[in-house]
Amino acid sequence: MPRAFIALGSNLGDRKKNIAEAVERMRRRGIKIIKMSSVIETEPYGYKEQEKFLNAACLVETELSPLELLDVLLDIEKEMGRERKIRWGPRNIDLDLIFYEDRVIREERLEVPHPDAHNRTFVMGPIAEIDPDFVHPVLKKKVGEIYRELVE
């Protein structure tokens, strides 16, 4: 069964509860959570005038195609009341498809690997915690190595 990495973030409301609820909603939709990272607190990225985030990542198994998985993640965000007002702005939940197997997808609605993930410690750190030897299919580097380079 295909495996994917999903990044989770929240900086509005009960941040920890929001992440837990999103994970539970994924489970209820048939997405099997294989491994979950620690939850970390991070500074905002991009738009700085907002509260700190809680971030995490999970490794999942799913029978869904990449686009179907994206649609489920977007549906969960919508069900949980996410509003998109400011780019990189405050949100109660953010679910990003970072990697889907070792596939490279460049479509209008979906880019995998996530095009900016390798620049974000709050994404690479949790994924490196789960699987530091996973190789970024474009950069051809292990995520553990990418994360170390970001924090040095």
Contacts in CASP RR format, 6 or more apart in sequence:
PFRMAT RR
TARGET T0000
AUTHOR 0000-0000-0000
METHOD contacts of the structure
MODEL  1
MPRAFIALGSNLGDRKKNIAEAVERMRRRGIKIIKMSSVIETEPYGYKEQ
EKFLNAACLVETELSPLELLDVLLDIEKEMGRERKIRWGPRNIDLDLIFY
EDRVIREERLEVPHPDAHNRTFVMGPIAEIDPDFVHPVLKKKVGEIYREL
VE
1 32 0 8 1.000
1 61 0 8 1.000
1 62 0 8 1.000
1 63 0 8 1.000
2 61 0 8 1.000
2 62 0 8 1.000
2 63 0 8 1.000
2 100 0 8 1.000
2 101 0 8 1.000
3 34 0 8 1.000
3 59 0 8 1.000
3 60 0 8 1.000
3 61 0 8 1.000
3 62 0 8 1.000
3 100 0 8 1.000
3 101 0 8 1.000
4 59 0 8 1.000
4 60 0 8 1.000
4 62 0 8 1.000
4 66 0 8 1.000
4 69 0 8 1.000
4 97 0 8 1.000
4 98 0 8 1.000
4 99 0 8 1.000
4 100 0 8 1.000
4 101 0 8 1.000
5 57 0 8 1.000
5 58 0 8 1.000
5 59 0 8 1.000
5 60 0 8 1.000
5 97 0 8 1.000
5 98 0 8 1.000
5 99 0 8 1.000
5 127 0 8 1.000
5 130 0 8 1.000
5 131 0 8 1.000
5 134 0 8 1.000
6 26 0 8 1.000
6 57 0 8 1.000
6 58 0 8 1.000
6 60 0 8 1.000
6 73 0 8 1.000
6 95 0 8 1.000
6 96 0 8 1.000
6 97 0 8 1.000
6 98 0 8 1.000
7 55 0 8 1.000
7 56 0 8 1.000
7 57 0 8 1.000
7 94 0 8 1.000
7 95 0 8 1.000
7 96 0 8 1.000
7 98 0 8 1.000
7 114 0 8 1.000
7 117 0 8 1.000
7 122 0 8 1.000
7 123 0 8 1.000
7 126 0 8 1.000
7 127 0 8 1.000
8 19 0 8 1.000
8 22 0 8 1.000
8 23 0 8 1.000
8 55 0 8 1.000
8 56 0 8 1.000
8 57 0 8 1.000
8 58 0 8 1.000
8 93 0 8 1.000
8 94 0 8 1.000
8 95 0 8 1.000
9 15 0 8 1.000
9 18 0 8 1.000
9 19 0 8 1.000
9 53 0 8 1.000
9 54 0 8 1.000
9 55 0 8 1.000
9 56 0 8 1.000
9 91 0 8 1.000
9 93 0 8 1.000
9 94 0 8 1.000
9 95 0 8 1.000
9 122 0 8 1.000
10 16 0 8 1.000
10 18 0 8 1.000
10 19 0 8 1.000
10 53 0 8 1.000
10 54 0 8 1.000
10 91 0 8 1.000
10 92 0 8 1.000
10 93 0 8 1.000
10 94 0 8 1.000
11 44 0 8 1.000
11 50 0 8 1.000
11 51 0 8 1.000
11 52 0 8 1.000
11 53 0 8 1.000
11 54 0 8 1.000
11 90 0 8 1.000
11 91 0 8 1.000
12 18 0 8 1.000
12 51 0 8 1.000
12 90 0 8 1.000
12 91 0 8 1.000
12 92 0 8 1.000
13 92 0 8 1.000
15 53 0 8 1.000
15 54 0 8 1.000
16 39 0 8 1.000
16 54 0 8 1.000
18 80 0 8 1.000
18 92 0 8 1.000
18 93 0 8 1.000
19 39 0 8 1.000
19 54 0 8 1.000
19 56 0 8 1.000
19 93 0 8 1.000
21 80 0 8 1.000
21 93 0 8 1.000
22 76 0 8 1.000
22 77 0 8 1.000
22 80 0 8 1.000
22 93 0 8 1.000
22 95 0 8 1.000
23 33 0 8 1.000
23 36 0 8 1.000
23 58 0 8 1.000
25 76 0 8 1.000
25 79 0 8 1.000
25 80 0 8 1.000
26 33 0 8 1.000
26 58 0 8 1.000
26 60 0 8 1.000
26 72 0 8 1.000
26 73 0 8 1.000
26 76 0 8 1.000
27 33 0 8 1.000
29 72 0 8 1.000
29 76 0 8 1.000
30 62 0 8 1.000
31 60 0 8 1.000
31 61 0 8 1.000
31 62 0 8 1.000
31 64 0 8 1.000
31 69 0 8 1.000
31 72 0 8 1.000
32 60 0 8 1.000
32 61 0 8 1.000
32 62 0 8 1.000
33 58 0 8 1.000
33 59 0 8 1.000
33 60 0 8 1.000
34 58 0 8 1.000
34 59 0 8 1.000
34 60 0 8 1.000
34 61 0 8 1.000
35 58 0 8 1.000
35 59 0 8 1.000
35 130 0 8 1.000
35 131 0 8 1.000
36 56 0 8 1.000
36 57 0 8 1.000
36 58 0 8 1.000
36 59 0 8 1.000
36 130 0 8 1.000
37 56 0 8 1.000
37 57 0 8 1.000
37 58 0 8 1.000
37 125 0 8 1.000
37 126 0 8 1.000
37 127 0 8 1.000
37 129 0 8 1.000
37 130 0 8 1.000
38 56 0 8 1.000
38 126 0 8 1.000
38 129 0 8 1.000
39 54 0 8 1.000
39 55 0 8 1.000
39 56 0 8 1.000
40 54 0 8 1.000
40 55 0 8 1.000
40 56 0 8 1.000
40 122 0 8 1.000
40 125 0 8 1.000
40 126 0 8 1.000
41 52 0 8 1.000
41 53 0 8 1.000
41 54 0 8 1.000
41 55 0 8 1.000
42 52 0 8 1.000
42 53 0 8 1.000
42 54 0 8 1.000
42 55 0 8 1.000
42 121 0 8 1.000
42 122 0 8 1.000
43 52 0 8 1.000
43 53 0 8 1.000
44 50 0 8 1.000
44 51 0 8 1.000
44 52 0 8 1.000
44 53 0 8 1.000
44 88 0 8 1.000
44 89 0 8 1.000
45 88 0 8 1.000
45 120 0 8 1.000
45 122 0 8 1.000
46 87 0 8 1.000
46 88 0 8 1.000
47 86 0 8 1.000
47 87 0 8 1.000
47 88 0 8 1.000
47 89 0 8 1.000
50 89 0 8 1.000
50 90 0 8 1.000
51 90 0 8 1.000
53 122 0 8 1.000
55 122 0 8 1.000
55 123 0 8 1.000
55 126 0 8 1.000
56 126 0 8 1.000
57 98 0 8 1.000
57 123 0 8 1.000
57 125 0 8 1.000
57 126 0 8 1.000
57 127 0 8 1.000
57 129 0 8 1.000
57 130 0 8 1.000
58 130 0 8 1.000
59 130 0 8 1.000
59 131 0 8 1.000
62 69 0 8 1.000
64 72 0 8 1.000
66 97 0 8 1.000
66 100 0 8 1.000
66 103 0 8 1.000
66 105 0 8 1.000
66 110 0 8 1.000
66 112 0 8 1.000
67 107 0 8 1.000
67 109 0 8 1.000
67 110 0 8 1.000
69 97 0 8 1.000
69 100 0 8 1.000
70 97 0 8 1.000
70 109 0 8 1.000
70 110 0 8 1.000
73 95 0 8 1.000
73 96 0 8 1.000
73 97 0 8 1.000
74 95 0 8 1.000
76 93 0 8 1.000
76 95 0 8 1.000
77 93 0 8 1.000
77 94 0 8 1.000
77 95 0 8 1.000
80 92 0 8 1.000
80 93 0 8 1.000
81 92 0 8 1.000
81 93 0 8 1.000
82 91 0 8 1.000
82 92 0 8 1.000
82 93 0 8 1.000
82 94 0 8 1.000
83 91 0 8 1.000
84 91 0 8 1.000
96 114 0 8 1.000
96 117 0 8 1.000
96 123 0 8 1.000
97 110 0 8 1.000
97 112 0 8 1.000
97 114 0 8 1.000
98 112 0 8 1.000
98 113 0 8 1.000
98 114 0 8 1.000
98 117 0 8 1.000
98 123 0 8 1.000
98 127 0 8 1.000
99 112 0 8 1.000
99 113 0 8 1.000
99 114 0 8 1.000
99 127 0 8 1.000
99 134 0 8 1.000
99 136 0 8 1.000
99 137 0 8 1.000
100 112 0 8 1.000
102 135 0 8 1.000
102 137 0 8 1.000
103 112 0 8 1.000
103 137 0 8 1.000
104 112 0 8 1.000
104 113 0 8 1.000
104 137 0 8 1.000
104 138 0 8 1.000
105 111 0 8 1.000
105 112 0 8 1.000
113 136 0 8 1.000
113 137 0 8 1.000
113 138 0 8 1.000
114 123 0 8 1.000
117 123 0 8 1.000
117 124 0 8 1.000
118 124 0 8 1.000
118 136 0 8 1.000
118 139 0 8 1.000
118 146 0 8 1.000
119 150 0 8 1.000
120 150 0 8 1.000
121 147 0 8 1.000
121 150 0 8 1.000
121 151 0 8 1.000
124 143 0 8 1.000
124 144 0 8 1.000
124 146 0 8 1.000
124 147 0 8 1.000
124 150 0 8 1.000
125 143 0 8 1.000
125 144 0 8 1.000
125 147 0 8 1.000
127 134 0 8 1.000
127 143 0 8 1.000
127 147 0 8 1.000
128 143 0 8 1.000
128 144 0 8 1.000
128 146 0 8 1.000
128 147 0 8 1.000
131 143 0 8 1.000
132 142 0 8 1.000
132 143 0 8 1.000
132 144 0 8 1.000
132 147 0 8 1.000
133 142 0 8 1.000
133 143 0 8 1.000
133 144 0 8 1.000
134 142 0 8 1.000
134 143 0 8 1.000
135 141 0 8 1.000
135 142 0 8 1.000
135 143 0 8 1.000
136 142 0 8 1.000
136 143 0 8 1.000
136 146 0 8 1.000
139 146 0 8 1.000
END
